[in-house]
Amino acid sequence: MIDLFCGAGGLSLGFTQEGFVTTLANDIQDCCVDTYAHNHPETPRDHIILGNIKDVVNELDELLDGRSADIVIGGPPCQGFSMANRQRLIDDPRNHLYKSYVEAVKKVQPKFFVMENVKGLMSSPLKDENGNNTTGKVIDVILDEFAKLHYKTVFGVLDAVNYGVPQFRERFVMIGSRDNEDIFLPLPTHFQT
């Protein structure tokens, strides 16, 4: 797997527990790369790349050095889409990092991808060149980008409490399949009474 915007490696942990091996992980912050390396000692240190996502995507072939990946996972930074951010602006540079994620999927062509983000991504309006809301949504642009790459996608909002985590934490999750396999969001394993 390739884990972009890897942070401390929480998303990788679940996939590692299911038998996936990290081919490459990337984050822009030293502390995240160091923490990922600590949390994932099974991943060779030279497979954990510190750097700007745009540079990493541009150098992806060289960085992979012949290694492949069946899945690309990651959560592009989302502060600009968060409902907690009352000044959600399409001009926020963090709102464009999903494009690097899409570009990585385009280059690697994995069988699957999993992208997570804040639930506000689903309702974020596109802005015109003057900063005014349009009738379009950011999610529509992202879906269109993956459709152009011929990925079948499913998406929705999942709450961690419904999967045994003692915390209410809603997250947007999108899963894509290159081979048009039937894919679905995981069914809840825990329910509120």
C-alpha angles and dihedrals in degrees: 000000000000116000113199121191083015099175111178091341102257094140091046090052094066092048092045089053087056093053103266118141122215111244093177137353126189140189134157096225124081093215091054094050091047092047092047090052090050093047093044108041088160089069114084109244092235089060090062106080126200111206153087112305092231091057092045092051091047090052096037097118091051093044093050090050093198096321117127136206132215093198139029115205133179151116115240110216109278111188091117092056097042118117086221088064101081091188097057103174128183085214090065101114090220088066090068098053091090085071090066089050090052090047091053090052089049092053098042098037093203121190089243142010132197120199123182130189143144117303089242088076089077094058101034110123123223113245127218123230089277094054095254122138116258128200090258127092130219090236090061091056092049092048090049091052092053092044089056087056089051096246120150107221141195124184143171146136117286125191116215091218089068089061100051100273111133092229137078103237119155116199134177110237127189123186122191132194121200094196095050092247117166106268131178141177113262115269115242115265096193130044135195115248 
